[in-house]
Structures are given as structure tokens and as C-alpha cells.
Amino acid sequence: MSGKGGVGKTNIASDFAWVCSELGKTVLIDIDFQNQGCTGLFAPHVTFGKHNAYKLICSDTDIGEIDSSGIDSGTDLEFIPAVSWSEGRPTQEQITETVSQEGFADRLENLLQRLHDAGYQTVVFDCHGGVDAGSL
């Protein structure tokens, strides 16, 4: 996939997650904190849970069971939005600092482990359209 914006990464990620959900429990996570493509795509169709990707990745404390938003498609597909729309969007400076911090990859790996422990067989990320620490 191209790192350029507007090439269809969000569409492919959501379609791929849907196909994977036919085979087992799948979660689609929007980690494009700047554009929030998947979050905007699903906003009219789901009620977001209390968790969001930014909060889950940044949190150093135990958050308990992950509260994702189910997508009513007759499949085992769940969705975690990039940020909380009710709590407000992090600033560009906060996003840049978060994804460029040492340990970001470790926190992302920790999130993957928690999702695996919760029974998800497939995790699909919708990433930012550029080369940054989050996408890498």
C-alpha cells in the first residue's frame, strides 16, 4: 500500500476486516489519529464504546476489558475508533509526541496482546497516510 493519503487504505482495511470476520473474531482499529478515516466512516452506523485507540495505546494503567463497538453486519467484527468524540480530539502536538515517543511500539504491542487475550483472532489497523512511527 502507498503511504500517500487518498489511495484507499481505509476502504481496504475495512473490507479486509469484514472478510476476516467471516472466519473469526476480528477487530478493526483506527490509528489514523489525524484523519480518523474509519472513525468517520463508521460513525453513522455504530455507537462508540468507552474505549478508543488513542486512549488504549497511551494508557499505562490496566484498563480492564476492552469495550469496542460492534458493527451490526452479522459477523464477528468489532471496531475501535481513533479518538473519543465525546472527550475531544487530541491536538496535533499531542499526536506527534505520542507516536514519536520511545516505547510507542511497545504500547502498541501491549494492546495487541490484550486483544489476543480477549479472543480476537485478527486485528486490522487503519493507519495514517504517511511514514510515521504509528504506521511503521
C-alpha positions in Angstrom: 0.0 0.0 0.0 1.1 3.5 -0.6 1.9 5.8 2.2 0.2 8.6 0.3 -3.2 9.8 1.5 -6.3 9.1 -0.6 -5.2 5.8 -2.1 -7.9 3.6 -0.5 -6.2 2.3 2.7 -9.3 2.9 4.8 -11.6 1.1 2.3 -9.2 -1.8 2.0 -8.7 -2.1 5.8 -12.5 -2.1 6.5 -13.2 -4.5 3.7 -10.3 -6.8 4.7 -11.6 -6.7 8.4 -15.1 -7.6 7.2 -13.8 -10.6 5.2 -11.6 -11.8 8.2 -14.6 -11.5 10.5 -16.4 -14.2 8.4 -13.6 -16.6 9.6 -13.4 -15.5 13.3 -13.5 -12.7 15.9 -11.9 -9.6 14.3 -11.3 -6.0 15.4 -10.7 -3.1 13.2 -8.8 -0.3 14.9 -8.4 3.3 13.5 -4.9 4.5 14.4 -5.0 7.3 11.9 -5.3 9.9 14.7 -5.0 12.8 12.3 -7.7 12.0 9.7 -9.7 9.3 11.5 -11.0 7.8 8.3 -12.5 4.6 9.7 -13.9 6.5 12.7 -15.8 8.9 10.3 -16.8 6.0 8.0 -18.5 4.1 10.8 -19.8 7.0 13.0 -23.3 7.0 11.4 -23.6 3.2 11.9 -22.3 2.4 15.4 -22.4 3.6 18.9 -18.9 4.0 20.0 -17.9 2.3 23.3 -15.9 3.9 26.0 -12.5 2.9 24.6 -10.7 4.5 21.7 -7.3 3.6 20.1 -5.5 6.7 21.3 -6.5 6.1 24.9 -5.8 2.4 24.7 -2.3 2.9 23.3 -1.4 5.8 25.6 -2.7 4.3 28.8 -0.1 2.9 31.1 -2.7 1.6 33.5 -4.8 -1.5 33.3 -8.0 -0.6 31.5 -9.8 -3.9 32.1 -11.9 -5.4 29.4 -11.8 -3.7 26.1 -15.1 -2.0 25.2 -15.3 -2.0 21.4 -18.2 -1.0 19.2 -19.9 -3.9 17.4 -20.8 -3.4 13.8 -24.2 -4.9 13.0 -23.2 -6.9 9.9 -24.0 -10.4 11.0 -20.3 -11.1 11.6 -17.7 -11.1 14.4 -16.5 -7.7 13.5 -15.8 -5.1 16.2 -14.5 -1.5 15.8 -12.3 0.8 18.0 -12.3 4.4 16.8 -9.2 6.5 16.7 -10.3 9.0 19.4 -13.2 9.7 21.6 -15.6 12.2 20.0 -17.1 12.9 23.4 -13.8 13.7 25.1 -12.4 15.7 22.3 -9.7 15.1 19.8 -6.0 15.3 20.9 -4.1 18.2 19.4 -1.6 17.7 16.6 1.2 18.2 19.0 -0.1 15.5 21.4 -0.5 13.1 18.5 3.0 13.8 17.2 4.5 13.4 20.7 2.6 10.2 21.4 3.6 8.4 18.2 7.2 9.5 18.2 7.8 8.7 21.9 10.2 5.9 22.8 8.0 3.0 23.8 5.1 3.6 21.4 5.8 0.4 19.6 5.8 -1.5 23.0 2.5 0.1 24.0 1.0 -0.9 20.6 2.3 -4.5 21.1 0.8 -4.5 24.6 -2.6 -3.6 23.0 -2.2 -6.4 20.5 -1.6 -8.8 23.4 -4.6 -7.6 25.3 -6.8 -8.1 22.2 -5.4 -11.6 21.6 -6.1 -12.4 25.3 -9.7 -11.2 24.8 -10.1 -13.7 22.0 -9.6 -11.7 18.8 -8.2 -13.8 16.1 -7.5 -11.0 13.7 -6.6 -7.3 14.3 -6.6 -4.9 11.3 -5.2 -1.4 11.7 -6.2 1.6 9.5 -3.1 3.7 9.6 -2.0 7.3 8.8 -1.2 8.0 5.1 2.4 8.9 5.8 5.5 7.3 7.1 5.4 7.9 10.8 6.1 5.8 13.9 2.5 4.7 14.2 2.3 3.4 10.7 5.7 1.7 10.8 
